[in-house]
Amino acid sequence: MMSPSEPLLSARAVSFSRQADDGKRQPILQETDLQVDSGEILAVVGPSGSGKSTLLRLFNRLLEPDNGQILLDGQDIRTLPPPLLRARIPLVAQKPFLFAGTVRNNLQVPAKLRRAPLPDLDGPDLRKTLELCQVNPSWLDRDARKLSIGQQQRVCVARSLVGPCQALLLDEPTSALDRPTADQLAQTFRQLARQRGLAMIFVTHDLRITERCADRVALLLDGAVVEEGPCAQVLHEPATDAAREFLASDPVVKGAAAE
């Protein structure tokens, strides 16, 4: 178990590269250090190709780092069986993916994959999870793939929480949603973090959602974290030229700074 001073989830000097067409290794992430604690939301922002989604996939071993270490609750994630790890650190993808069948069927999938007892979908614990995710119980016996995109994304979040979830990885989960639906989902994430004590890492291009949702922000450029800190500080009082240049063209940040 981790000591009281350690974060719930952390990356220590993690680097990753992939083989390019010419056979050489192409660096994607460079000696990255990040951490997030229970009840906290960390937004990872940066331009396309900066390594954000790669970083997210390293946290539940969809990719393996070249060097460095990722710890969950003080334990190296490489010592955990992947199905258990991904139940403790599930990833919600940019585009909702639901299995054929009802919402009820989808909520049972994680337990089936772990060969664990099926959850009691009528029990108070799961009902509380559905309430927090704003999944209406009347949806349970509806065809999951016929729900709206926003409803599907909520079901995906709820499905991730059916089990021993401690941290949630979110890869552009609001990008396919209209603004009101995205704002509602961002509020859901804040409620989940606070009420369930979840640690969240939220990858996004949307700095408006970042400001509404995140506690801290890490700016990733060319595979390196160039600035990290409290959300308001990074977005409105960046300390580095690289961060100022990245943020300068964003209308949300510029407009808020001018108020």
SELUMVEX-232280 format. One line per 2 residues: number of its first residue (from 1); their letters; for each residue x, y, z of C-alpha. Coordinates in steps of 0.02 Angstrom, whole numbers, plus 50000, padded with zeros to 5 digits. Each point is the difference from the previous one (the first is absolute). Layout:
BEGIN
NUM = a = X/Y/Z | ...
This chain:
BEGIN
1 = mm = 50000/50000/50000 | 50056/50177/49969
3 = sp = 50058/50115/50138 | 49891/50151/50043
5 = se = 50118/50115/49906 | 49995/49904/49835
7 = pl = 49874/50035/49860 | 49876/49867/49948
9 = ls = 50066/49991/49821 | 50168/50060/49937
11 = ar = 50119/49989/49853 | 50184/50010/50038
13 = av = 50124/50042/49860 | 49891/49908/49873
15 = sf = 50058/50002/49819 | 49929/49917/49845
17 = sr = 50052/49985/49818 | 49936/49908/49848
19 = qa = 50084/49933/49846 | 49988/50116/49850
21 = dd = 49987/49945/49819 | 50188/50016/49979
23 = gk = 50028/49877/50143 | 50063/50130/50123
25 = rq = 49919/50030/50169 | 49895/50158/50005
27 = pi = 49983/50076/50175 | 49819/50036/50051
29 = lq = 50019/50036/50187 | 50154/50064/50090
31 = et = 50039/49965/50184 | 49823/50045/50055
33 = dl = 49954/50025/50183 | 49816/50022/50046
35 = qv = 49891/49961/50149 | 49819/50009/50051
37 = ds = 49920/49966/50168 | 49832/49935/50059
39 = ge = 49860/50123/49966 | 50105/50101/49879
41 = il = 49982/50033/49813 | 50158/50028/49897
43 = av = 49973/50065/49823 | 50137/49962/49874
45 = vg = 49993/50126/49858 | 50105/50033/49846
47 = ps = 49993/49998/49810 | 49966/49845/49897
49 = gs = 50152/49888/49992 | 50070/50059/50167
51 = gk = 49984/49827/50081 | 49842/50026/50105
53 = st = 49906/49842/49950 | 50161/49898/50005
55 = ll = 50028/50056/50179 | 49823/49950/50046
57 = rl = 50021/49825/49928 | 50159/49973/50098
59 = fn = 49903/50020/50162 | 49903/49839/49975
61 = rl = 50126/49904/49895 | 49919/50014/49831
63 = le = 50178/50055/49961 | 50160/49960/50093
65 = pd = 50130/50135/50038 | 50179/49987/49940
67 = ng = 50061/50065/50167 | 49929/50061/50164
69 = qi = 49866/49939/50118 | 49814/50025/50029
71 = ll = 49933/49972/50175 | 49821/49971/50060
73 = dg = 49975/50010/50186 | 50189/49984/50020
75 = qd = 50009/49841/49893 | 50085/49983/49831
77 = ir = 49858/49967/49877 | 50107/49870/49911
79 = tl = 49972/49885/50150 | 49811/50001/49974
81 = pp = 49907/49885/49879 | 49939/50110/49856
83 = pl = 49813/49959/50025 | 50010/50051/50184
85 = lr = 50105/50153/49959 | 49874/50058/49870
87 = ar = 49858/49975/50123 | 50092/50110/50125
89 = ip = 50053/50127/49866 | 49872/49991/49859
91 = lv = 50011/50109/49845 | 49851/50090/49924
93 = aq = 50036/50028/49815 | 49963/50151/49893
95 = kp = 49863/49910/49904 | 49879/49901/50108
97 = fl = 50014/49813/49972 | 49855/49892/50055
99 = fa = 49976/49814/49974 | 49846/49935/49910
101 = gt = 49856/49980/50121 | 49920/50102/50137
103 = vr = 50074/50124/50119 | 49980/49866/50134
105 = nn = 50105/49879/49896 | 50135/50132/49979
107 = lq = 50009/50037/50186 | 50032/49815/50032
109 = vp = 50143/49984/49875 | 50144/50052/50117
111 = ak = 49953/49866/50128 | 49985/49869/49863
113 = lr = 50173/50044/49934 | 50073/49983/50175
115 = ra = 49897/49842/50031 | 49931/50086/50154
117 = pl = 49822/49989/50068 | 49879/50105/49899
119 = pd = 49952/50166/50082 | 49831/50022/50079
121 = ld = 49927/50128/49881 | 49856/50032/50120
123 = gp = 50111/50021/50153 | 50028/50169/50085
125 = dl = 50186/50012/49956 | 49972/49984/49814
127 = rk = 49847/50111/50005 | 50109/50134/50080
129 = tl = 50128/49979/49861 | 49865/50017/49868
131 = el = 49934/50154/50087 | 50172/50081/50006
133 = cq = 50027/49962/49815 | 49825/50062/49960
135 = vn = 49952/49833/49923 | 49812/49983/50016
137 = ps = 49951/49827/50067 | 49866/49996/49866
139 = wl = 50141/49979/49873 | 50056/49832/50071
141 = dr = 49898/49894/49881 | 50019/50113/49848
143 = da = 50114/49959/49854 | 50161/50086/50053
145 = rk = 50052/50045/49823 | 49837/50092/49968
147 = ls = 50030/50128/50138 | 50061/50173/49955
149 = ig = 50189/50026/49994 | 49995/50095/50165
151 = qq = 49899/49862/50082 | 50118/49868/49932
153 = qr = 50149/50092/50072 | 49915/50004/50171
155 = vc = 49970/49813/49990 | 50184/49974/49957
157 = va = 50050/50100/50154 | 49879/49902/50110
159 = rs = 50063/49835/49929 | 50178/50050/50044
161 = lv = 49948/50024/50181 | 49918/49829/50021
163 = gp = 50142/49918/50093 | 50154/50049/50100
165 = cq = 50031/50164/49907 | 50124/50117/50086
167 = al = 50052/50112/49857 | 49916/50046/49837
169 = ll = 50088/50038/49836 | 49901/50112/49881
171 = de = 50055/50022/49819 | 49910/50150/49923
173 = pt = 49833/49939/50071 | 49906/50161/49959
175 = sa = 50066/50029/49824 | 49850/49922/49911
177 = ld = 49872/50089/50109 | 49911/50165/49981
179 = rp = 50047/50136/50125 | 49855/49976/50125
181 = ta = 50024/49811/50003 | 50189/50020/50018
183 = dq = 49975/50120/50145 | 49882/49878/50086
185 = la = 50125/49859/49980 | 50140/50110/50069
187 = qt = 49893/50033/50153 | 49973/49812/50016
189 = fr = 50188/49973/50003 | 50020/50127/50141
191 = ql = 49864/49917/50101 | 50077/49828/49974
193 = ar = 50171/50060/50052 | 49934/50080/50158
195 = qr = 49868/49874/50053 | 50089/49840/49946
197 = gl = 50175/50061/50039 | 50058/49956/49824
199 = am = 50162/50061/49926 | 49973/50055/49819
201 = if = 50116/50037/49856 | 49905/50095/49866
203 = vt = 50079/50022/49827 | 49920/50139/49900
205 = hd = 50021/50136/49870 | 49858/50099/50077
207 = lr = 50070/50131/50119 | 49824/50061/50042
209 = it = 49956/49827/50067 | 50170/49992/50084
211 = er = 49961/50158/50096 | 49828/49936/50052
213 = ca = 50062/49828/50052 | 50183/49987/50049
215 = dr = 50092/50035/50163 | 50171/49997/49919
217 = va = 50065/50011/49822 | 50153/49925/49916
219 = ll = 50050/50073/49832 | 50083/49871/49887
221 = ld = 50101/50061/49850 | 50106/49886/49890
223 = ga = 49988/49860/50127 | 50057/50103/50150
225 = vv = 49904/50081/50142 | 50051/50183/49983
227 = ee = 49888/50067/50138 | 49891/49925/50137
229 = gp = 49902/50078/50141 | 49830/50061/50061
231 = ca = 49875/50026/49859 | 49979/50189/50020
233 = qv = 50187/50027/50014 | 50047/49902/49844
235 = lh = 49859/50068/49892 | 50009/50182/50052
237 = ep = 50173/50029/50074 | 50115/49877/49909
239 = at = 50179/50003/50055 | 50085/49944/49839
241 = da = 50012/50075/49826 | 49946/49833/49926
243 = ar = 49839/50001/50100 | 49965/50183/49962
245 = ef = 50022/49967/49814 | 49887/49847/50003
247 = la = 49863/50090/50097 | 50009/50166/49908
249 = sd = 49888/49946/49855 | 49864/49919/50106
251 = pv = 49846/50115/50002 | 49935/49934/50167
253 = vk = 50161/50035/50092 | 50027/50168/49914
255 = ga = 49823/50055/50037 | 50008/49952/50183
257 = aa = 50168/50087/50021 | 49928/50160/49929
259 = e = 49854/50006/50123
